[in-house]
Amino acid sequence: MLPAEAWTPVAPSSFASRVRAVIKMSGSVSEIARRCGFSEGVVRSWRDGNTDPSRGRCVTMAKTLGLSLVWLAAGEGPMMLDGSNEDTVARTESSESTRSREVSAARTSALDPSRLAAAMKLLQSDIEMAGSRFSPVRHADLVAEMYAILGRSGESDYADRMVAFRRTLVSRVHDEQGTALA
């Protein structure tokens, strides 16, 4: 990973500067790539100002990370969908503390075999209905994401999380199929 001072200088209103803000908020290029289903190299290329994403990838990134699509694409309006006026630093600190709590909770909680089995069955069903396959690493990431969602089934936004996951999965299938055709 390049240190911040090695990044190509870009105008503050550029897509690259917005990607850097998202990286700061999310924690790392790897985290964004994993959550959105992109390669780390692609995210780094956007961060460094070498390339811009397709419209579909912009939409995927915005939906997956809870960003305003208008802010991500054009730099206008609030960064987050909720319209909060928190600054990026506060969001980053909040994101880091949330991530720390999640890691801590994951270490103290045992793996739930029935939830894992349900996650694997649901994911496999979704992948088969889409008529696609993923690499073992991508598949494992998707199972982990589904497992986490199922663990929050009692929360009010459970259905929204499940729908968002399935939309992201469909988008990833389309990206994979597009890559295979290229």
C-alpha positions in Angstrom: 0.0 0.0 0.0 1.3 3.4 -0.9 1.8 5.9 1.9 -0.5 9.0 1.7 2.4 11.2 0.6 3.2 9.0 -2.4 -0.3 9.4 -3.9 -0.6 11.3 -7.1 -1.7 14.9 -6.2 -5.2 15.6 -7.4 -7.7 18.4 -7.1 -9.8 18.2 -3.9 -13.0 17.9 -5.9 -11.7 14.9 -7.9 -13.0 11.4 -7.7 -9.7 10.2 -6.4 -9.9 12.6 -3.4 -13.4 11.2 -2.7 -12.2 7.6 -2.8 -9.4 8.6 -0.4 -12.1 9.9 2.0 -14.0 6.7 1.7 -10.8 4.7 2.3 -10.2 6.8 5.4 -13.8 6.2 6.6 -13.8 2.4 5.8 -10.3 1.7 7.1 -8.5 0.3 4.0 -8.4 -0.3 0.3 -8.8 -4.0 1.2 -11.9 -3.4 3.2 -13.6 -1.5 0.3 -12.5 -4.1 -2.2 -13.8 -6.9 -0.1 -17.2 -5.3 0.7 -17.9 -4.2 -2.8 -16.5 -7.1 -4.7 -13.7 -5.2 -6.5 -10.1 -6.0 -6.8 -7.7 -4.0 -4.5 -5.8 -2.9 -7.6 -8.9 -1.3 -9.1 -9.6 0.6 -5.9 -6.0 1.7 -5.7 -6.2 2.9 -9.3 -9.2 5.1 -8.4 -7.5 6.3 -5.2 -4.4 7.4 -7.2 -6.4 9.1 -9.9 -5.3 6.7 -12.7 -8.8 5.6 -13.6 -12.4 6.2 -12.8 -15.0 3.5 -12.2 -17.8 2.5 -14.5 -21.3 3.8 -13.6 -22.2 0.3 -12.3 -19.2 0.2 -10.0 -20.0 3.6 -8.7 -23.6 2.5 -7.9 -22.3 -0.7 -6.2 -19.8 1.3 -4.1 -22.4 3.8 -3.1 -25.0 1.3 -2.2 -22.7 -1.1 -0.4 -21.0 1.6 1.7 -24.0 3.7 2.3 -22.6 6.7 0.4 -24.6 9.3 -1.6 -24.2 8.4 -5.2 -24.3 12.1 -6.1 -21.5 12.8 -3.7 -19.4 9.9 -4.9 -19.8 10.7 -8.6 -19.9 14.4 -8.6 -18.7 15.6 -5.2 -22.0 17.4 -4.4 -24.1 17.1 -1.3 -23.5 15.1 1.8 -21.1 12.1 1.7 -23.4 9.7 3.5 -27.0 8.7 2.5 -28.3 9.6 6.0 -27.5 13.3 5.2 -25.7 13.7 8.5 -23.3 16.6 8.8 -20.7 14.8 10.7 -17.2 15.4 9.4 -15.2 12.6 7.8 -12.9 12.3 10.8 -15.8 11.7 13.2 -17.2 9.1 10.8 -13.7 7.5 10.6 -13.4 7.3 14.4 -16.9 5.9 14.7 -16.1 3.4 11.9 -12.9 2.3 13.7 -14.6 1.9 17.1 -17.5 0.0 15.5 -15.0 -2.3 13.7 -13.1 -2.8 16.9 -16.3 -3.8 18.7 -17.2 -6.2 15.9 -13.8 -7.8 16.0 -13.9 -8.1 19.7 -17.4 -9.6 19.6 -16.3 -12.1 16.9 -13.5 -13.3 19.1 -15.7 -13.8 22.1 -18.6 -15.5 20.4 -18.5 -19.0 19.2 -19.3 -20.0 15.6 -22.9 -21.0 15.3 -23.0 -24.1 13.1 -26.7 -23.8 12.2 -26.3 -20.2 11.2 -23.2 -21.0 9.1 -25.1 -23.8 7.4 -28.1 -21.5 6.7 -25.7 -18.8 5.3 -24.0 -21.3 3.0 -27.4 -22.7 1.8 -28.9 -19.2 1.2 -25.8 -18.1 -0.6 -25.5 -21.2 -2.8 -29.2 -20.8 -3.7 -28.7 -17.2 -4.7 -25.6 -18.0 -6.7 -27.3 -20.9 -8.5 -30.4 -18.8 -9.3 -28.1 -16.2 -10.8 -26.3 -19.0 -12.9 -22.9 -18.1 -11.7 -19.8 -19.3 -9.7 -17.2 -17.4 -7.7 -13.7 -18.2 -6.8 -13.3 -20.0 -3.4 -11.9 -16.8 -1.8 -14.8 -14.7 -3.1 -17.3 -17.4 -2.1 -15.8 -17.5 1.4 -16.1 -13.7 1.7 -19.8 -13.9 0.6 -20.5 -16.7 3.1 -19.0 -14.6 5.9 -21.0 -11.6 4.9 -24.3 -13.6 4.8 -23.4 -15.2 8.2 -23.0 -11.7 9.7 -26.3 -10.6 8.3 -28.1 -13.7 9.6 -26.6 -12.9 13.0 -28.5 -9.6 13.1 -31.9 -11.1 12.2 -33.5 -9.6 15.2 -32.6 -6.0 14.2 -35.1 -3.7 12.5 -32.9 -3.3 9.4 -32.4 -7.0 8.9 -34.6 -7.2 5.7 -32.9 -4.1 4.3 -29.5 -5.7 4.9 -30.6 -8.9 3.2 -32.0 -7.1 0.2 -28.8 -5.0 -0.1 -26.7 -8.1 0.1 -28.6 -9.8 -2.6 -28.4 -6.7 -4.9 -24.7 -6.6 -4.3 -24.5 -10.3 -5.1 -26.3 -9.8 -8.4 -24.1 -6.9 -9.2 -21.0 -9.0 -8.5 -22.4 -11.8 -10.7 -22.8 -9.3 -13.5 -19.3 -7.9 -13.0 -17.9 -11.5 -13.0 -19.8 -12.3 -16.2 -18.6 -9.1 -17.8 -15.0 -9.8 -16.9 -15.3 -13.4 -18.3 -16.6 -12.0 -21.6 -13.8 -9.4 -21.9 
